[in-house]
Structure formats: C-alpha cells, structure tokens
Amino acid sequence: MLDERVTQQSIGETICRPGYASAVAPPFDELMAHKDRMLAERGIDADDGADFALDRRVPVVLGGSPDAPSNLGLLPWAGRQGERRKARAAVMLKRCVCEGTISLAEAQAAIVGDWSVVYSGFSQTSCDVSRLDVATSAESGRAAGHGSQP
C-alpha cells in the first residue's frame, strides 16, 4: 500500500513538494478502468458508478502507492465515511506532516484507522493531534507511532 519513495526523510522532495501527487499519478483512463472493474466485481451497476470514488486506502499525499491494487478500494463520494471527507482529512494530515507536527507514520496510521475521528478532530488552522491515539488504536490495535506501518 505504501510508496517506497516516500519516507520521513524524503517528504521534502516527495509529498511536501507542490505537484508531487499529480506527477506520480497513473493516467486517468487507467484509474477509471480499474474503478470500472471494481464496480463490476462488487455488482454495482455502471449507472451508479458516479456515486463512488476510487479510493486509495493510504492517499498519495500521505505516501500511499499511486497504483498498487492493494491500496485501491471504493468509497461512496458523500456521507460521513465518504471520499470527500477522507480527502480533506488526508490534506489536513499532509499539512501537519509537512509542518513537522506529526510524523509520516502517524499520519498513515491515522488515515487507515478511523479517519473520520481524525476528520472531526482537526481544524483548518490547527494540527491538533490529541485525537490521533483514538483514531489509530481503534480497530487496528496500533497506537500512533507504534507497531507496524500500514
């Protein structure tokens, strides 16, 4: 699920560099073909495909692999557990990683944990990490910064 090019030491040249995610992303058509296959595998009608996003379990902006099948899934666009909210949580976590407030490993654990807790715990201007332990230890059994990486 993780991109080996992205480490705590390389964040300045990778995820914290403007345009990084776009530079490493596979072609749009390739991603949409993968999404169509996943929709079909799950029995979701193609007409309902617009309601779903091709989700990266660990977003590229947090060092997730841009194209590894193990990092790809489907999420609804809307709702409390939807891709719109997850994408906002990922951007907030990335900002905090790039500011040095939290580590890359903490951000990755938070986004694969109960990221909706992270989403509700951050503000646009603050990297309040007080809820990260709750998010990362929830179902995964990992405490922030401890255990194996996602």
N, C-alpha and C positions, 0 to 999 in steps of 0.2 A: 504493500500500500504506500510505502514511502519512496520518495525520490532520493537516491543515494547522493546526488549532487548537493542536497540541502542538509547542512549540519549547523550546529550552533556557531561554529567557526566561519561558515561560509554565508551566513544570512545577509551580510552586507553586499555580497556580489550576486546573491540569488533573490530570495523573496523580498528583501528590503530595497531592491533596485527597481525603480519605476519601469514598468513594461515587462517584467520578468515572466509573469503568468502567461501573457499573450505570446511571448517569444517561445515558450516551451509547449504550448497547447497544440494538440494534433489538429489537423484540418477539421473544420466544422462538419463537412459531409461525412467524415469518418465517425465522428461522435454521434451524429444523428442516425447513422446506420446501426451503431451499437445500441442506441436507445430503442430503435425500432425492434431489434432482436430481443431486447429485454422485455419490452411491452408484450411481444408475441409469446415469449416464454411464460409470462405471468397471466396470459389470457386476457390482457387488456386490449379492448378494441382500439384500432388505429384512430378512430374518430375522437376517442377520449385521450389520446396521447398528449394533446396540448395542456392537459391538466397536470402532467407530470414533468419533472425535471430529471435530467441525467445528473445524478449526484455523485460527487467524489467524497467518499467517506472521510478522507483527510484532504481538504481542499489544497489545490496547487499553491495558494498563497500561504499555506502553512507547511509546505514541504511534502505534500502528497504527490504521488505519481500522477502525471497528467493522463496516462493511458493504460495503466495496469488494470486488467479485468478485475482483480481482487479489490481495487479501490473504487470501482464503479457500482452504482446502485440506482434505484429510482426513489424519488420522494415526490409527494404532491407539491405543487408550487405554493399553495396557500395553506393557511392554518397555523396553529401553534407549533407544529412539528414540520412545517413546510420549508422548502428550499429558500424562499425569500428571507425568512428569519435566520436560517442556518448561514446563508451567505453574509448577512450583516454581522452575525456572531464571529464568523471567520475573519472578516475585515477588522473588527474590533480587536480580536486576539492578535492578528498580524501587527497592528499598530503597537500593541503592547510589547510584542516580541522585539520589534524594531526599535522601540524606545528603551529596551533593556529592563522593563518592569517585570516580565516573566520570561522563562526560558522557552525555547522552541519545544522541548519535550513536554513541558506543562501545557502549552497551547495545544499540541497534538493530542495529548491525553484528554483535555477538556472537550475538544471537538468530537472525539469518538465516544466520549462518555455521554452524559446527559447534557448536551449542548444547550437545551432550552433553559436550563438553570443558569448557564453562563450568559445567555442572551438577556435574561431578566436581571442579572446582577451587574451588568456593565452600563455605563452611560457613554454618551458620545465624547465626553471630555475627560473621563477618568478611567484608569486601568485598575479598578477595584477588584483585586483578586481574592477577596475574602470568601467568595462562594466557589472558588475552584476546587477546594477539597471535597465539597459536597458533590460537585459535578463529576469529578474524576474517580471518586470512590464508590459512587452509586452502584450500578450493576457490574462494573468491570472488576471491582475489588482492588483497583490501583489507587494509591494516594498520589497526589500531584508530585511529580518529580521522582517517584519511586517505582520499582517494578520494571517490567519490560515495556519498551516503546510500542505503540500501536503498529 
